[in-house]
Amino acid sequence: MKRNSTILITLLFVMGLFSCVTKEKPAAEPVVDTTHGTISGYIKDGVYTFKGIPYAQAERFMPPQDPETWEGVRECTKFGPIAMQVNSWSPDSVMNEKELFTVNVWTQGINDGKKRAVMLWLHGGGFAFGASDDPISDGHMLALNEDVVLVSINHRLNILGFLDLSDFGPEYKYSGNVGMLDIVKAMEWVRDNVETFGGDPGNVTILGESGGGGKVGTLMCMPPAKGLFHKAIIQSGTLLNVMDKESSAALGRAVLEAAGLTPDQVKGLDTIPYKKLVEIGNEAMRNSVGIRRPGSSRMFGFGPTPDGEVLLQQPFSPNFADISSDIPLLIGSTLNEMMPVAYGEKEMTEEQARERLLPLYAEDTDKFIELYKQTYPDYTPQDLLSIDRVFRPLTIEVADVRSATANAPTYVYLLTWKSPVDDGTKGSFHGMDIPLAFNNIELGKHWTGDTEESIALAATMSKVWANFAKTGNPNAEGAVPAWNAYSKENGETMIFDSECRIANNHDRDLMSLIKARFFN
């Protein structure tokens, strides 16, 4: 009897982990028919919210397929399980290899005949970790204040999303890119269903920060994604993925060897527990492509790889594939990004900063300091040690080439506003533009604070993001100065700060020096 009770309690606990449970729902809750079944959600402040809607299913290393249909009404009021990953903040209980394929939707209307702009958010975390349930990217405020439809998704990551086993049979042809094919499958779900949620399938903007921005750039090089999106926003995503087919296939072979399997035993990878598979993958990287150093401007390992069919080329190299030349692009970064900033060191002289710059810039140290002064006249010695050396240099290079070759405009921004949190020691750090662009000050105040200034900047940036999604033009009258499309000649950049302003090629020389020192 005790054993049966334990089984029952365990079953109830496991069921509670999943976001969607089929049962009858009261009519007061919003109910929507999707291509795979009927779902219910909830209403808050006039925003209809649906979480954890299945969009696919897949076997390990195989491309995604349609999910199974269901009968009755499926309750979708909680985020679904996240992709399998190793991180320090998510317990194993919220991860599920089979049930991770879900989308979330926030909208002001269902079946109301309106065609709202759709914003499809791709979470960060490189191609290795992350999820759609981060509070700073909650879609409620964008849907409420800007009347857009916000969609976010989960998809396969790391070794489960990007292990290239194509050497071991035609059934594994796409295994090295299934994580990106999951995103394409979710975009197909949006195309087929978003009109029911008051959205326009012909006006979809894909956006993401960090690894999410990298995914946006990758989709701009993927023929299967063409026609499924119409605008793109890349936030701090310009890391160059250098994986090619040769390296990807070599890594796949190294995984099989590290697992102690022969080519005819490749199916044995299907039954290896996830954490053991990660250990095998790490060993394989050490034995083949190597382990990436954090902070490097180049990415490699388990990530998307060009194959000439699913993915034509890597993004940011320095351009995107020609198939996306008609996609308007908004691209930018933050002033400090992932730098170990010096703002916590309140007492510092310029000479002390110079001494610490010498190992980095050597004979160019004085030139660097002078260029920084010209670029940011109100600088502090701490600023000299805290400037981003990874994202902004490549953003300029990408924007130069993109604006000269594309048939659609490119707009560039730079967030220089520094967080007031922790006595102003954090700077303008990597990811801080997320709660600002989503107008999520309440949920993200541990990053942005909740001062009048941060609230005002969030209102401005969220309107700019939404305007771009609606029209392909980010200008917001009364919120920001007139903003022209970027060109190499004008270097036009919107500076988001306590007072937003336009700068023209203000930091080109500074970033050219940085790029020469730190990119190879």
N, C-alpha and C positions, 0 to 999 in steps of 0.2 A: 504493500500500500504506500509506504514511504517512497519507494522507487517510482511508482506511478505519479505521485504528487510532484516529485522532482521533475519528471518529464513534462508534466503539464505546465509547471511554472516556467521551465526553460522555453517551452514552445510559445507561451504567451509573451515572454520577454523578446524572443527573436522576432515574432510578428510585430511587436511594437517598434522594432528598428526600421521597418520598411514604411515608406511614405504613402503607399497606395494600398488600401485594403478594400476589397469589393464588399459593399453592403448597401442597403437601402438608405437614402438620405432624405431628410425633410425638405420640402419644396422651397423653404425660405433660403436655402443655400444655393448659390449659382451653379447651374448644371449645364454642361456643354457637351455636344457630340463631336468627337474627333474621329480621325480615319480608322482608329483601332478600337474605339469604344467610348462610352459615355463617362465623363468625369465630373466631380463636384469640387468646388473650392470654397473660398470665403471672401467676404467684403469688409474692407476697412477704409474709412474716410472716402468712400466712393470709388475705391480701387478694387477691382476684381483680381484676386490672387489665386493662382494654381501652382502647386509645387509637386515635383516628383512625377511628372507625366512620362510614361515610357515612350521612347521613340525608336528603340532598336533592341536587338539581342544579338549575341555573337558567341561563337566558340573561340577558344584561345588561339590567337594568331590568325584568325580568319576575318574577312571583311564583315561589316555589320549587315544584318538582315532586318526585315520588318519584325516588330514585336508580335507576340501572340495577341490575338484579339480577346476581349473579355465581355462577359455578359453582365447586365445590371449596371449600377453606378459605382464607379471606382473613386474612392475618396483620395483627393490629391491636395492635401493641406499642409504637408510637411516635406522638407527637402529629402530627396532620395539618398541612398547610400553613395559614398564617394568612390573614386577609382582606387585600386590597390596602390599603395605607396608606402614609403618609409619616411616619416617625418616625426617631429618632436611634439606635435600638438594634437594629433588625431588618434584616438584609440582604434584598435583593430575592429572593434564592434561596429563602427560606422562605415567600414569598407566592405565592398561586396563585388567580386569579379563578375558575377552574372547580372546583378541588379543595378549597376551604376548608370545605365543608359537612360538618363532622364533629362527633361527640360522643365524650366520654371517660367511662368508668364505673369506679368503685371500689366493691367490695362484698365482704362476707364469705361470700356464698353464691350459687351458681347452681343453678337448678332444684331448690331444696331445700324449696319449699312455704312458706317464710316470707314474711311481708309486712312488710318493713322500711320505715320512713319514707324518702322520697326527697327529697334536697336538690339542686335544679338551680341551679348557680352561673352567673351572668352577669357576664362580666368588665367592668372599668372601662375608662376611656379616652374618656369622653364617648360620642358616637356617631361618633367619627372614627377612633379607633385602639384597639389592645389585642388580646389573644388569651387563649386558655384555657390556655396552657402555662406561665404564670408559676408558679415554684416555690412562692411563698407561698400560692397557692390550690390546691396539690396535694391531692387528696382522700384520700390514703392514711391519714393519722392519724385523720380523722373516721370513716372506715369501720372502722378497726381498733379505736379506743377507744370509739366510741359506737354501733357496729353500725347505721349508716345506709347507704343507697346514695347516693353522691355522683356527680352527673353534671355535666359542664361542656361548653360548646359554643363553636364559632366561627360567626360569621354576617357578612353583608355590612355594611360601614360606609361613612361619609362619602358622597361623591358617587355611588358605586355602590349604596349602600343606601337613599339618600333623595333622589334627584333626581326632582322632580315634573314629569313630562312629560304630565300628563293633558290639557293643552290640545291635544295633537297626535294624538288618536285614542283610541278606547275600549280598545285593547290596552294603553295606558299608564295605565289607570285607577288601578292600585295602585302605580305606580312610586315614588311618594313615600314609601311605607312598606314596601318589600320587605325592608329590613333587619330590621324587627320581625316581618314575616311569616315570615322565616327562623326566628326564635325560636319562633314558634307551630308551625312545621313540626317543629322539634326536640322541642317538647313533645308533639306527636302521636306522634313516634317513641318518646318515653318512655312514653306511654300504651299503645302497642301492644307494647312490648318489655321494659319494666322488670321485669315479673313473672318473666321468665326469669332476670333478674339478682338475684332474691330481693327485689325491691322491690314496694311497694304502689302501683299506679297511682291509687288513690283517696286517697292521702296524700302529695301532692307539695307541697313548699315551694320557691318561687322566691326567690332571694336574690342580692344584688349590692351592690357598693360603688362610690361615685362614679357614673360613667356607668352602671355595672351597676345601681345603685340606681334611677337614672332609668329604666332599662329595666323594672325591676320595677314602678315606679309607672305606666309607660305600659301595661304588660300589664294592670294593674288597670282600665284604661279601654278595653280592646279586646274587643268581643264574640267574635271568633274564638278568644280565649284562655279564655273562660269555661268552667269545668268541667275544664280541663286542669291547674289548680293549686288548692290548698286553703288555703295560708298564704303569707305574704309577709314578707321581711326586707329592709329598706332601710337601708343603711349609708352615711351621708354622701352621700345622693343627691338632696337636696331643692333642686336648682336648677330654676328655673321656665323651661320651654321656652315661648317666646312666639310660635313660628311658628304662623301660621294659614293657611288655604287660599289666601287672596288673596296673602300674601307668598310662599308656597311656589310657587304657579303663576307669580308674577312672576320668581322666581329661576330657574325652569325656562326661561322665555322668554329671560331674560338669558344663560343658558348657551348656548342655541341661537345667539343673536346673537353672543356672544363666540367661538363656534366657526366663525362665518362661514357658517352653514347657514340655509336657509329652512325654513319649517314642513314642506314636502313632502320635505325632505331629512333629517328627524329620524333616520332609520335610520343616517345617517352617524356618529352618536355611538357606534354599536356598534363601529366599527373604529378609533377614536382610541385610541392607546396610553394606558395609565392615567396616567402622570405628566403627559402633555400635557393629559389631561382634568382633572386636579387644577389645573393652571395656569389652564385655561379657567374652572373653577369658582371659583377665587379671584378672577379678574377679574370674573366675573359677580356675586359677592357684593359686591365694591366698588361695582359699578354698580347694585345693587338694595338688598338688605337691610343691607349693610354688613358689616364684619369685627368679630367679637366680641372684646372686650377681656378677656384672661385675668384670672381672679379675679372677674369680674362675677357677680352673683347671677342673671342672666338669660341664657338660651341661645337662639341663633337660627342660621340657616344650614341646612346639610344635616342634618336630624333629623326625627323623626316629626312628622306634621302631621294634625290632626283632619280627617276627611272625612265624618263622620256614619255611616260604615259599618265600616271597619276600626278606626278610632280615634274615639271619641266626644268626647273632650276631652283637654286636656293635664293631666297630674297636678300635684299640689301647687298647685292654683289656686283655693282652697287645698285642695280635697278631691279625691277620686277619683270615677269614675263610680259610679252607684248599683248597677251590675251586680256590684260587688265588695264590697258592704256586709256580706256574710257571711264575709269573709276575715279571720281574725285577723292582726294586723300587729305586728311588732317593728320599731321605727324609732329611729335615733339618730345620733350624730356624735362627733367627738373635740374636745378642748378647744381645740386650736390650728389644726387643719385645714391650710389652705394659706397661713397667715400667714407672713410673713418674721419668724420668732421672734427674740427678743433674748437668748436664753439663753446665747449665746456671749460676751456682754458681761458679764463676771463682776463688774466694779465699776460700779455704777450707783446713784444716789440717786433717791428718789421725785421730787425736784424736777427732775432731769434727764429722768426719764420724762415728767413733766408738760409740760415744754417741748416734747417731741416729740409729745405728744398734742394740744396746742393747735390745730395746723392741721387735725386730724381732727374734734375735738369743739367747738372754739371756746368759746362761752359755757357749754356743757354739760360742759366738761372736769372741773371739780371735782365735779360731780354724778356723772360717770362713775367717777371715782376712789373716791368714797364708796360708790357702789353695788357696785363691785368688792370693796371691803373687806368689805361686808356679806355678799356672796355667797361669797367665799373669804377668810376671816379670815387664813389663813396665806400670803397672797399675797406676792410679791416685786415690786420695781419692774419687773423684766423681764416678769412676768406681765401687767402693765398694757398693755404694748406688743404682746402676743402672742395675745390672745384672738381666737377665730374670730368673724368678722363676717358670715359668709355662711350657713352650714348650720344652726347652732343656732337663730337667730331664726326661720327659716322652719319648722324642725322643730317648734317649739312651736306655731306657728300652724296647721300641718297637723294635729298631734295634737289640738289644741283642737277643731277642726271635725270631724275624723274620729271621735273618741271620742264626740261628741255626736250623731252621725247614723248610725253603723254599727250593724249587728246583731251584731258580733263585737268582742272586746276589742282594745284598742291598748296596747302596752307600749313605754315609752320608756327609752332608756339614754343615758349620756354617758361616754365614755372620757376620764378626766383623768390617767391614769397616763402619766408621761413616760419616754420611751426613755432608757436609760443609755448608749446608743451615742454615740461621739464626745464623751465627757466630759459627757454630759447636755445637749448643746446643741440637740438636735433637737426637744424638747418632745413633746407628744401630737399627732403630725402626721397628715395626711390619708393614710388607707390603713393605718395601724398596726393597726387592729382586724382586718385580714384574717388575718395569720399567727397572731394570738391566737385568733380565732374558729375557725380551721382547726387549731389546736394544732400549728402548723408552726414551732416555735422553731428546730429544727435547720436548716431550709431558709430561715428568715426572720431569723436572728440578726443579720444586717447591719442590720436594722431594730429588732429588739426586744432584742438581746443574749441571752445564754443564762444569766442569773443565776437563782438559786432563785426570786426574785420574779417574773421574767418567765415562768418555767416554770409556776409556780403559777397565775398569772393566765391563761395560755393554757389550762390544764386547766379552770379555772372557766368561762371564756367559751365554750369549745368545748362544754362540757356544757350550758350555758344555750342555746346555739344549737340543739344537737341535741334537747334537751327540748322546745323550742318547735316544732321540726319534727315531733316525734313526737306531741305532744298539743295544740299551740296555746297552751301555757302555759310560760313560760321558767323557772319556779321550779325550783331545784335544791337540795334540802334538804342542809344542811351546807356548801354552796358559797357561797350568797348569802343575805342576809336575805330574809324574806318580802316578796314583790313583788306589789303590787296593780295591776290594770289602771288605765290613765291616765284622768283626766278633767281638764277645765279647772280644776275646783275643787281637786282634790288635787295636780295637777301632779306626779304621782308619777314619779320618775326614778331608775333604778338607776345609781349612780355606780360605774364600774369603775376601781379603783385598787389600790394595795398592800393596802388594806382596803376591800372593797366595802361600800357603804352606800346607804340610801334617802334621797333628798332630795325635798322637797315644795315646788314653786314657788320653789326657792332662787334662781333667776336670772331670773325673769320680768321684774322691773323693769329689770334690767341689759340684757336682750335687747330689751326694748321701746325703751329709749333707743337702742341700737345700730341697731335696725330703722328707727327714725325718722330717724337720721342717714344711713344707707347704702342704704336701699331707697327707690325712687321709682316 
